[in-house]
Amino acid sequence: MYYYRRLPQFEYVAPGSLKEAASFLQAHPRETRVMAGGTILLHRMKERIGVKKYVMSLKAVPGLDAIDKAPGQVKIGSMVTIQTIADAPVVRRQCGLLAAACQMLGTPQIRSMGTIGGNVACNLATAEIVPVLIALDAQATLAGAKGSRTVSVEELYREVRDGEFVTEILVPVKAGQAWGYEKWAMRKRFDYATVSAAVAIAGTGRVCKDAKIALGGVTLPTRRARRAEEILKGRSLTNRLIVEAAEAAAEDARTGADIHFTAEYKKELIKVMVSRALKQAVSPGKEG
C-alpha cells in the first residue's frame, strides 16, 4: 500500500535559457532533478523516491513548447504537452501513430500537464510514448554544458550523460507508413499501460517491406521485438503470420512480476497487444 505524503523540502530553480539550465545542471549534477510537466516527478517525490536538493523546471526556457514541420520530419519541443500533440493537425496528419498514442494516455488532466520530454526522459518501463517513438525511428536532442547533440530514442537511456536533458523530439515523416497501437491497463483511461505495443509497417498492400515493433512495460533491451520484425519482412501479413510474429515478440520480451500480474501473464498480454496492433496496421486506410 502506498501512503501519499506532502512533498519533501526542495529548492525550486527556473532557468530562463538553455545555457542557464545547462550551467546549473553542470554545477549540481547529482543534486538536481529536471522537471518538465511534473506528473511523474512530483508523484515519485511524494513517495520519497529520487528526492534531490533542487528541482529545476524547464517551463521558463523559451522555445521548448513548439511543434514545427521541417523537411522530412516533425520537431516537437520537450515541453509540449501530451494533449497538444494529440490535437495538433500536423501530428495527426503526418504522425498518426504518435497522435493516437497521446490521445490514449491517461486522463485529460494528465495529458494537459504531462509533456513529451518528461515521458521520454523518465526512464520507466511504463512510459507510453517511448515505444511509439522507437517504432517511428524518432530521435531526441540533448542539451548540456558542452552543447547539444542528437541520439535515437531507442538508445537514449544508454547515451544520455550526466548534466544533459531532453530539449526536442524529431519524428521522421514516412509516406505510406501504416501503423497500429494497443495498450492494456487495469483502468485503460487512468492507469499507465501494463504492456503496450506500437507497430509501424512499410509495404505494398499486405506485403511487408519493413517493420518496427516496439513494446512498453518490458525491460531493456527488449523494447524492440526484432525477431518478430524479421518474421514479417518480405511476407504477406496473413493472420497466421501475425500470430507467429506476436508469439515471437512475447517469447523474447523481458517482463517482471508486480503486485497484480505475473511475468508469464504479461507475456500473454504482449502477444495479444502485438497481434491487435499488427491487425490495425493492415486495416485499410491506416496510414500516416
The 8 nearest C-alpha neighbors of each residue, nearest first, counted from 0:
[[1, 2, 3, 258, 46, 259, 257, 4],
 [2, 0, 3, 46, 4, 45, 47, 43],
 [3, 1, 4, 0, 46, 45, 5, 47],
 [4, 2, 45, 46, 1, 5, 42, 6],
 [5, 3, 45, 2, 6, 46, 7, 47],
 [4, 6, 45, 7, 3, 44, 46, 8],
 [5, 7, 45, 44, 4, 8, 41, 47],
 [8, 6, 5, 9, 45, 44, 47, 50],
 [7, 9, 6, 10, 52, 50, 51, 5],
 [10, 8, 52, 53, 7, 11, 54, 51],
 [9, 11, 53, 54, 52, 12, 8, 55],
 [10, 12, 54, 53, 55, 9, 13, 56],
 [11, 13, 55, 54, 56, 14, 10, 53],
 [12, 14, 56, 55, 59, 15, 57, 11],
 [15, 13, 20, 19, 16, 12, 59, 60],
 [14, 16, 60, 59, 13, 19, 17, 61],
 [17, 15, 60, 19, 18, 14, 20, 61],
 [16, 18, 20, 19, 21, 60, 15, 142],
 [17, 19, 21, 16, 20, 22, 144, 143],
 [18, 20, 22, 16, 17, 21, 14, 23],
 [21, 19, 17, 14, 23, 18, 22, 24],
 [20, 22, 143, 144, 24, 18, 19, 23],
 [23, 21, 25, 19, 20, 24, 144, 18],
 [22, 24, 26, 20, 25, 21, 27, 19],
 [23, 25, 28, 27, 21, 162, 26, 22],
 [24, 26, 22, 162, 23, 28, 27, 21],
 [25, 27, 23, 24, 28, 22, 162, 21],
 [28, 26, 24, 30, 25, 29, 31, 23],
 [29, 27, 24, 25, 162, 30, 31, 26],
 [30, 28, 27, 31, 51, 161, 32, 24],
 [29, 31, 51, 52, 27, 28, 53, 32],
 [32, 30, 53, 51, 54, 29, 28, 27],
 [31, 33, 54, 55, 51, 53, 34, 30],
 [32, 34, 55, 54, 56, 31, 35, 57],
 [35, 33, 56, 37, 55, 36, 32, 57],
 [34, 36, 117, 37, 57, 56, 78, 114],
 [37, 35, 113, 114, 112, 38, 34, 117],
 [36, 38, 40, 41, 39, 35, 34, 113],
 [39, 37, 113, 36, 40, 41, 42, 112],
 [38, 40, 42, 37, 41, 43, 121, 117],
 [41, 39, 37, 43, 42, 38, 44, 34],
 [42, 40, 44, 43, 37, 39, 38, 45],
 [43, 41, 39, 45, 40, 44, 38, 46],
 [42, 44, 46, 48, 40, 45, 41, 39],
 [43, 45, 47, 41, 46, 48, 42, 50],
 [46, 44, 6, 47, 42, 43, 4, 3],
 [45, 47, 43, 44, 48, 3, 42, 4],
 [48, 46, 44, 45, 50, 43, 49, 7],
 [49, 47, 43, 44, 46, 50, 45, 42],
 [48, 50, 51, 47, 44, 43, 32, 40],
 [49, 51, 48, 44, 47, 52, 7, 32],
 [52, 50, 30, 53, 31, 32, 49, 9],
 [51, 53, 9, 30, 10, 31, 54, 50],
 [54, 52, 31, 10, 51, 9, 11, 30],
 [55, 53, 32, 11, 31, 33, 12, 10],
 [56, 54, 12, 33, 34, 13, 11, 32],
 [55, 57, 34, 13, 58, 33, 35, 12],
 [58, 56, 60, 59, 35, 34, 13, 55],
 [57, 59, 56, 60, 35, 78, 13, 61],
 [58, 60, 15, 57, 61, 13, 14, 56],
 [59, 61, 16, 15, 57, 58, 17, 14],
 [62, 60, 63, 59, 16, 15, 64, 58],
 [61, 63, 64, 65, 60, 76, 78, 166],
 [64, 62, 76, 78, 77, 61, 65, 166],
 [65, 63, 79, 78, 76, 62, 77, 66],
 [66, 64, 76, 63, 75, 62, 79, 67],
 [67, 65, 75, 74, 76, 68, 64, 73],
 [68, 66, 74, 73, 69, 65, 75, 89],
 [67, 69, 73, 74, 72, 70, 66, 89],
 [68, 70, 72, 73, 71, 67, 74, 169],
 [71, 69, 72, 68, 73, 172, 171, 74],
 [72, 70, 172, 171, 69, 73, 173, 68],
 [73, 71, 171, 172, 69, 170, 70, 68],
 [72, 74, 68, 170, 69, 169, 67, 171],
 [75, 73, 169, 67, 66, 168, 68, 170],
 [74, 76, 66, 168, 167, 65, 169, 77],
 [77, 75, 63, 167, 64, 65, 78, 79],
 [76, 78, 116, 167, 166, 63, 115, 79],
 [79, 77, 64, 63, 114, 76, 116, 35],
 [80, 78, 64, 114, 76, 77, 115, 65],
 [81, 79, 114, 83, 82, 113, 111, 78],
 [80, 82, 110, 84, 114, 83, 101, 113],
 [81, 83, 110, 85, 111, 84, 80, 86],
 [84, 82, 86, 80, 85, 81, 87, 79],
 [85, 83, 87, 81, 82, 86, 98, 80],
 [84, 86, 98, 82, 102, 101, 83, 87],
 [85, 87, 83, 84, 82, 88, 91, 98],
 [86, 88, 84, 90, 89, 85, 83, 91],
 [89, 87, 91, 90, 92, 86, 93, 85],
 [90, 88, 92, 87, 91, 93, 68, 94],
 [89, 91, 94, 93, 87, 92, 88, 98],
 [92, 90, 95, 88, 98, 89, 94, 93],
 [91, 93, 89, 90, 88, 94, 95, 287],
 [92, 94, 90, 287, 89, 91, 172, 95],
 [95, 93, 90, 96, 97, 91, 287, 92],
 [94, 96, 91, 98, 287, 97, 93, 99],
 [95, 97, 99, 94, 98, 178, 100, 179],
 [98, 96, 100, 99, 95, 94, 101, 131],
 [97, 99, 85, 95, 101, 91, 96, 100],
 [100, 98, 102, 96, 97, 101, 95, 103],
 [101, 99, 103, 97, 102, 98, 96, 104],
 [102, 100, 98, 85, 104, 103, 99, 81],
 [101, 103, 99, 85, 100, 104, 98, 82],
 [104, 102, 100, 101, 105, 99, 188, 187],
 [105, 103, 101, 102, 100, 110, 106, 188],
 [104, 106, 189, 188, 109, 190, 103, 110],
 [105, 107, 109, 108, 189, 188, 110, 104],
 [108, 106, 110, 109, 111, 105, 82, 104],
 [107, 109, 111, 106, 110, 112, 105, 113],
 [110, 108, 106, 112, 111, 107, 113, 105],
 [111, 109, 82, 81, 107, 113, 112, 108],
 [110, 112, 108, 82, 109, 80, 107, 113],
 [113, 111, 109, 36, 110, 80, 108, 114],
 [112, 114, 36, 110, 80, 109, 38, 81],
 [115, 113, 80, 36, 117, 81, 78, 116],
 [114, 116, 118, 117, 77, 81, 119, 79],
 [117, 115, 77, 119, 114, 118, 120, 78],
 [116, 118, 120, 35, 114, 119, 115, 121],
 [119, 117, 115, 116, 121, 120, 126, 114],
 [118, 120, 116, 117, 129, 121, 115, 128],
 [121, 119, 117, 122, 118, 116, 165, 164],
 [120, 122, 123, 118, 119, 117, 126, 39],
 [123, 121, 120, 124, 156, 119, 126, 118],
 [122, 124, 125, 126, 121, 120, 216, 118],
 [123, 125, 216, 126, 217, 215, 218, 122],
 [124, 126, 216, 123, 127, 215, 192, 191],
 [127, 125, 123, 124, 118, 128, 129, 119],
 [126, 128, 129, 125, 215, 130, 192, 191],
 [127, 129, 131, 130, 126, 132, 118, 119],
 [128, 130, 132, 131, 127, 119, 126, 133],
 [131, 129, 213, 133, 132, 214, 215, 128],
 [130, 132, 134, 128, 197, 129, 133, 97],
 [131, 133, 135, 137, 129, 134, 130, 136],
 [132, 134, 130, 136, 135, 153, 131, 152],
 [133, 135, 211, 131, 132, 213, 136, 212],
 [134, 136, 132, 133, 137, 131, 199, 170],
 [137, 135, 133, 134, 132, 138, 171, 170],
 [138, 136, 170, 132, 135, 169, 152, 133],
 [137, 139, 151, 152, 169, 150, 168, 149],
 [138, 140, 168, 150, 149, 152, 167, 151],
 [139, 141, 149, 167, 148, 166, 165, 168],
 [140, 142, 165, 164, 147, 148, 166, 163],
 [143, 141, 147, 163, 164, 146, 165, 166],
 [142, 144, 163, 21, 146, 145, 162, 147],
 [143, 145, 21, 146, 22, 25, 142, 18],
 [146, 144, 143, 147, 142, 21, 163, 148],
 [147, 145, 143, 144, 142, 148, 141, 21],
 [146, 148, 142, 141, 143, 140, 145, 149],
 [147, 149, 141, 140, 142, 150, 146, 139],
 [148, 150, 140, 139, 141, 138, 151, 147],
 [151, 149, 139, 138, 155, 152, 140, 148],
 [152, 150, 138, 153, 154, 139, 155, 137],
 [153, 151, 155, 138, 154, 139, 137, 133],
 [152, 154, 151, 133, 155, 156, 136, 129],
 [155, 153, 151, 152, 157, 156, 158, 150],
 [156, 154, 152, 158, 157, 153, 159, 151],
 [157, 155, 158, 159, 154, 122, 153, 152],
 [158, 156, 155, 154, 159, 160, 153, 152],
 [157, 159, 155, 156, 154, 160, 150, 151],
 [158, 160, 156, 155, 157, 163, 161, 141],
 [161, 159, 163, 162, 158, 157, 164, 143],
 [160, 162, 163, 28, 159, 25, 29, 24],
 [161, 163, 25, 24, 28, 143, 160, 21],
 [164, 162, 143, 142, 161, 160, 141, 159],
 [163, 165, 141, 142, 166, 143, 162, 33],
 [164, 166, 141, 140, 167, 116, 77, 142],
 [167, 165, 77, 140, 141, 76, 63, 164],
 [166, 168, 76, 77, 140, 75, 139, 165],
 [167, 169, 139, 75, 138, 74, 76, 140],
 [170, 168, 74, 138, 137, 73, 139, 75],
 [169, 171, 137, 73, 72, 168, 74, 172],
 [172, 170, 72, 71, 173, 137, 73, 169],
 [171, 173, 72, 71, 93, 170, 174, 94],
 [174, 172, 176, 171, 175, 287, 71, 93],
 [175, 173, 176, 172, 287, 286, 93, 201],
 [174, 176, 286, 177, 287, 173, 201, 202],
 [177, 175, 201, 286, 174, 200, 287, 173],
 [178, 176, 286, 200, 280, 285, 199, 175],
 [179, 177, 280, 199, 198, 200, 96, 285],
 [178, 180, 276, 280, 279, 198, 277, 197],
 [181, 179, 197, 276, 196, 198, 100, 96],
 [182, 180, 196, 272, 276, 195, 197, 275],
 [183, 181, 195, 192, 194, 196, 272, 184],
 [182, 184, 192, 194, 193, 195, 187, 185],
 [183, 185, 192, 187, 193, 186, 190, 191],
 [184, 186, 187, 190, 183, 193, 192, 189],
 [187, 185, 184, 189, 190, 188, 183, 191],
 [186, 188, 184, 189, 185, 190, 183, 192],
 [189, 187, 105, 186, 106, 190, 103, 104],
 [190, 188, 105, 186, 187, 106, 191, 104],
 [191, 189, 186, 184, 187, 105, 192, 188],
 [190, 192, 125, 184, 193, 105, 189, 127],
 [191, 193, 184, 194, 183, 182, 125, 195],
 [192, 194, 184, 216, 183, 191, 125, 195],
 [195, 193, 216, 192, 215, 183, 182, 269],
 [196, 194, 182, 215, 214, 181, 192, 183],
 [195, 197, 214, 181, 273, 272, 180, 213],
 [198, 196, 180, 213, 131, 212, 179, 130],
 [197, 199, 212, 179, 178, 211, 134, 276],
 [200, 198, 178, 211, 177, 210, 134, 176],
 [201, 199, 210, 177, 176, 209, 178, 202],
 [202, 200, 176, 209, 208, 207, 177, 210],
 [201, 203, 207, 208, 206, 204, 200, 209],
 [204, 202, 206, 205, 207, 201, 208, 175],
 [203, 205, 206, 202, 281, 207, 235, 283],
 [204, 206, 236, 235, 203, 207, 281, 202],
 [207, 205, 235, 234, 203, 204, 202, 236],
 [206, 208, 202, 232, 233, 209, 234, 201],
 [209, 207, 202, 233, 232, 201, 206, 210],
 [210, 208, 201, 232, 207, 200, 202, 211],
 [211, 209, 200, 228, 199, 201, 212, 232],
 [210, 212, 134, 199, 198, 228, 213, 200],
 [213, 211, 198, 224, 197, 134, 223, 228],
 [214, 212, 223, 130, 197, 222, 134, 196],
 [215, 213, 196, 222, 130, 195, 223, 197],
 [216, 214, 195, 194, 217, 130, 125, 124],
 [215, 217, 194, 124, 125, 193, 195, 214],
 [218, 216, 254, 215, 253, 124, 222, 252],
 [219, 217, 253, 221, 124, 220, 254, 222],
 [220, 218, 221, 222, 217, 253, 124, 223],
 [219, 221, 222, 218, 223, 253, 217, 252],
 [222, 220, 219, 223, 252, 218, 253, 224],
 [221, 223, 214, 213, 220, 219, 224, 217],
 [224, 222, 213, 221, 225, 212, 214, 220],
 [223, 225, 248, 227, 212, 226, 213, 228],
 [224, 226, 228, 227, 223, 229, 212, 248],
 [227, 225, 229, 228, 224, 230, 247, 248],
 [226, 228, 244, 230, 225, 247, 248, 224],
 [227, 229, 225, 226, 231, 210, 230, 211],
 [230, 228, 226, 232, 231, 227, 225, 210],
 [229, 231, 227, 228, 232, 244, 226, 243],
 [232, 230, 228, 229, 234, 207, 233, 227],
 [233, 231, 207, 229, 208, 209, 234, 230],
 [234, 232, 208, 207, 206, 231, 235, 209],
 [235, 233, 206, 232, 207, 231, 236, 208],
 [234, 236, 206, 205, 237, 207, 233, 231],
 [237, 235, 205, 240, 206, 234, 241, 238],
 [238, 236, 240, 239, 235, 241, 205, 234],
 [237, 239, 241, 240, 242, 236, 278, 243],
 [238, 240, 242, 237, 241, 243, 236, 244],
 [241, 239, 243, 237, 242, 238, 236, 244],
 [242, 240, 238, 244, 243, 239, 274, 245],
 [241, 243, 245, 239, 240, 244, 246, 274],
 [244, 242, 240, 246, 241, 245, 239, 247],
 [243, 245, 227, 247, 241, 246, 242, 230],
 [246, 244, 270, 242, 248, 273, 274, 247],
 [245, 247, 249, 243, 244, 248, 270, 242],
 [248, 246, 244, 250, 227, 245, 249, 251],
 [247, 249, 245, 224, 227, 246, 251, 250],
 [248, 250, 266, 246, 270, 252, 247, 269],
 [251, 249, 247, 248, 252, 246, 266, 253],
 [250, 252, 248, 249, 247, 253, 221, 224],
 [253, 251, 249, 221, 250, 248, 254, 217],
 [254, 252, 217, 218, 221, 251, 255, 219],
 [253, 255, 217, 262, 252, 218, 265, 256],
 [254, 256, 262, 257, 253, 261, 217, 265],
 [255, 257, 261, 262, 260, 254, 258, 259],
 [258, 256, 259, 260, 261, 255, 262, 254],
 [257, 259, 260, 256, 261, 0, 255, 262],
 [260, 258, 257, 261, 256, 185, 193, 264],
 [261, 259, 257, 256, 258, 264, 262, 265],
 [260, 262, 256, 264, 263, 265, 257, 255],
 [261, 263, 256, 255, 265, 254, 264, 266],
 [264, 262, 266, 261, 265, 267, 254, 256],
 [265, 263, 267, 261, 266, 262, 260, 268],
 [264, 266, 268, 262, 267, 263, 269, 261],
 [267, 265, 269, 249, 263, 268, 264, 270],
 [268, 266, 264, 270, 265, 269, 271, 263],
 [267, 269, 265, 271, 266, 270, 272, 264],
 [270, 268, 266, 272, 267, 271, 249, 273],
 [269, 271, 245, 267, 249, 273, 268, 246],
 [270, 272, 268, 274, 269, 273, 275, 267],
 [273, 271, 269, 275, 274, 181, 270, 196],
 [274, 272, 276, 245, 270, 196, 275, 271],
 [273, 275, 271, 277, 245, 272, 276, 241],
 [274, 276, 278, 272, 277, 273, 271, 279],
 [277, 275, 179, 180, 279, 273, 278, 274],
 [278, 276, 280, 274, 279, 275, 179, 273],
 [277, 279, 275, 281, 280, 276, 274, 282],
 [280, 278, 179, 276, 282, 277, 281, 275],
 [281, 279, 178, 179, 277, 177, 278, 282],
 [280, 282, 278, 279, 205, 283, 277, 177],
 [281, 283, 279, 280, 285, 278, 284, 177],
 [284, 282, 285, 281, 280, 286, 279, 204],
 [283, 285, 286, 282, 177, 281, 280, 287],
 [286, 284, 177, 283, 282, 280, 178, 287],
 [287, 285, 177, 176, 284, 175, 178, 95],
 [286, 93, 95, 94, 176, 92, 175, 177]]
